[in-house]
Amino acid sequence: MSSRRKASRPSEPNPVGELLASLDGAQIQGGCDYCDAYQTIRAHALGSHAAHMITIHHDDWCPVLTAHQLGV
């Protein structure tokens, strides 16, 4: 068995990841047709990569939020 390590490939550019990273923590208006929802974008470290989570925050009275909470 060889003790040589595999040469690592240079990271390929990821324009979507770069765009989402630049929006980390941003609040973006919209995301629901029924209420004044807004979206937040958060970066989460995942090893040497980053995963981005986009969360929609609905108004408490929103029927879409209610349906989601009830699993409908």
Secondary structure, 3 states (H helix, E strand, C coil): CCCCCCCCCCCCCCHHHHHHHHCCCCEEECCCCCCCCEEEEEEEEECCEEEEEEEEECCCCCHHHHHHHHCC
